[in-house]
Amino acid sequence: MRLMNPGLGEYLDRLSILELKLAHSGGQHFGEERMEILQKLFGEVGGSLSREVFVLYSMLAAVNAAIWQAEDELRVVRAKAGSVDEEQRATTRAAFLGMYLQTMNDKRAELVHRLSVGGGRADTEGEKLT
């Protein structure tokens, strides 16, 4: 997230991650940050988001959920590694998960960019989102 001047994409990315954190671990501070972001977003866009932004946000939330799940699986793989056979399977699975995570993070970056530049339209550069 750009700290000084976050765009809509960064806000929505953080919002989707906060939703995951609230669903998996709770934490009052996550809920408070979520409310701050929602107030900021709806204050700037006048209380509504376009259908295009909503669709892209849904896609971004799904990508972030896939990243979360793959990272959890990678932690399990790492914890189970022990014997030589387990190490071989763990290494193979970890390599697959690493490539998958790179792909998902690239997709995440693309969606954040599209949301921050031109309201989700892939052909727009430099326009302010509303």
N, C-alpha and C positions, 0 to 999 in steps of 0.2 A: 504494500500500500504506500503510495506516495504520501509522505508525512505532511508536507507543507500545503499541497493543493490537490487532494485526492479527487479523482473524477467519479462519475457515477459507477463505472465498472469496479473501481476499488472499493467503494462503499458496498455495492451489492455482493462482491466477493467476500468481504469481511462479514456481511450479514449472513450469507449462507454458511460460512464456517462457524459463526456463533450459534446458528440453529443446530448444527451438528454437535457442538460442544454442549449445548443445553440438553439435547436429546440423549447424549451418552454419559454426561457427567454432572449435569446441573451446574450450580454455581451462580449465586446472586449477581456477582460482578459481570458475568456474561449476559444475563438478562438486562442489567442496567445499561451496558454498552449497546446491546441490541436496541433498546428503546431510544437511546441517544441518536443512533444511526437512522432509525425510522423517523424520528422527529426532524432530523436534518434533511433527509430525503424528501419527505412530504412537504416540508416548508419551502424547499427550492423548486419543486415541480408542481406546486399548487394542489396537492392532494391526490394526484393520479399519475400513473405511468402508462405509457403506450402499450398496446398489445405486443408489439415487437420487442420492447424492453422486457415485458413479462415473460415472453417465450425464451429470450436469451437468458434471463435470470434463472428460469427453470432448468435450462440446459446447464448453466454454470453450477447450480446446486447439485445436479446429478453428477457432474464431473467431480466436484469436491467430495461428494459422498463416495464415489468410486476410488478417489485418492485415499480417503480415510480408510476404506475397507482394505485396499491393497497394502497400506502401511501397517494395519493391524495384522494382516496375513504374514507380512514380512517379519514382524516381531515374533510371531508363532514359529515360523521357519527357523529363525535365529535361535530361539529358545530350545528347539528340539534337536538341533545339530549336536551330535555326540560321537557315534561310531563312524567308521570310514564310509559305510553304505549310506548312513544318514547324512554325512557331510556331502557326499556326491549328490544326493537328491536335493539337499538344502541349497547347494551351490547352483544347481540347475534351476530350481524354483526361484531362488533369489535373483538370478540373472534375468529370468523372465519378468519377475515383478519389477525389477529396476527399469527394464525397457518399457514396460507398461506404464510405470509412474512417469517416466520422461514423456511419453506420448500424452498422457492425461494432463500433465503440467503444461505442455505445449498447447493443448486444446484450451485449458484454463486461461492461459495468457492471451490467446486469440479472442476468447469470449470477453474477457475483461477489457481488452483493447476496443473491441466492437461496441461495447456498452459505453465506453468513455469517449469514443469518437463517433459522433453522428447518430446517436440514438439507436445503434445496433446495425445500421446499414454498412455492409462491407465495402461499399463503393464511395463512402464519404470520408473526407479527411478534414480535421480541424474544426468541425462544427460543434457547438455547445449542445449537450443533451438536454432535452426536456421531456 
